[in-house]
């Protein structure tokens, strides 16, 4: 099996485990050493307990499928972590009210508080500077290269 085929199979085994939960997948990767990494989030917050539950259930499903007959693989289920770009509309909605740094496809950076998320755009409240007054910026999702939640202390 290729890595792409493994990830597709793991994804198909994972999806039913998420049906009655508020969990969702934000990314999946595999290293050549059969190290499978699943990045997830939750509308109510991804706890260690939720990660452990999904890890165990997914491991059992992978083993039942006989994908790795020798058992020589590793599986990690975690949140993407601080500083990782948002990848889905659900993540944007979960982070309304938080400070975002958005890099647009043209390289422009826009930093502001996420106020609204529509199907095709998000709205930021941008703090003003000496040259630019405070304003609202509507950014089409198609124009976003990366968007990262900024930790405010």
N, C-alpha and C positions, 0 to 999 in steps of 0.2 A: 504494500500500500504506500502511496505517496503521502507526504505530509498534508497536502490539500485534501486527499481522500480521508485521512485520519481525522482531520478537523471537521470535515463535513459529517462524518459518522458520529463523532463526539457531540457535535451540535444537535444532530437528530436524536441522540440519547438524552441530551440535556433539556431540550424544549419541553417534553412532557413533565419533567420534574418541576417546572416553573409555572405550570398551568394554574394552580390555585394559590399562587403567592404574588407578592408585589415585587418580586425579583426580576431583573432583566439583564441580559448580556451586553457588556460594553466592548468586549474584545476577546479574541482567542488567538493564542500563538503556540507554536510547537518548535522545540529545538531539535537538532539532529539526534540528540541523545534520548529521544522519546520523552522529553520533559514537556508536558502539556500544561499550559497556563490559561486559566479561565478568569477573565476580569468581569465582575458583576457589580451591579448597584441595586438599590432598593428604594422605592418611594418613601419608605419609613426608616431608611437607614440600614446599611448592611452590617449586621452584628457578627461577631465571631461564631456564635451559635448557628446562625443561618449559613455561614460559609462552611462550617463543619458538616452540617446536615447535607448540603448539596454535594460536598466533596465525597462523603461516604456513599450517598445514593448513586452518584455518577460513577464512582469507582466500582460499585457492585454491578452496575449496568455494563460497564466496559468489560469487566471480568466475565459476566454472563455471555457476552457476545464473543468472547474468545479472541479479542482483537490483538492481545499480546500474550500468546500461549505460555511464554516463559515468565510472564509477570514483570518483565523488565521495562517498566515505564514509571514515570512519576506524574502526579497530578496535583496542581496547586489551584485553589479557588480563593480569590481575594478581590478587594476593591481595587480600582485603578490607582489610587493613591493621590496624595496632594501634588499638585503641579502637572497632572496629566490632563490633556485636552478633553473637553466634553465631546462625546461622539453621537449622542442621540437626543431627539427632541424631549424625551422623558428626563434626561439629565438636565437639560436647560430648564424645564418646568420645575424640577426639584430645587433648582438654585435661584429661583426668583427672589430678589431682595439682596443677593450677594454681589460683591464686587467682581467684575469680569474684565480680563484683558483680552480683547479680540484682535487678532491679526487678520486683516482682510487679504484677499488673494493678490491685491496690488502692493502688499507690504505695509500698508497704513495700519497703525496701531490705534485702537480706540479703547479707552478704559472708562468704565462707568458701572453704576448699579443696574443690574438686570431688573427691569420693571415689568416687561410683558413678553410672552412667547406666543407667536401665532404659528400657523402651519408652515409659513414660508419666510418668516422674518422674526427678529427679536428687537426689542426696544431697550436702549440703555439711557439712564440719566447720567449725563456726562458733567463732571464738575468743571467749572470754568477756570480760565487762566487769566493773566493780565490782558492777553490779546483776544481771547475767545470767551464770551459769556457762557454761563451754564446753559445747557441745552439738552434736548432729547434727540437721540440718534437712532433711527430705524435702519437696521442692517439686514438685508436679505440673507437667508441662510446659505444660499448659493454663493455669496460673496465672502463667506468665512473660511479662512484657511485653518485657523485654530482659535479656540476660545478656552481660556484657563481661568478657573476661579482663583482669585487672589486672597490669600490669608491676611486678615486685618488684625493687628494686635492692639 
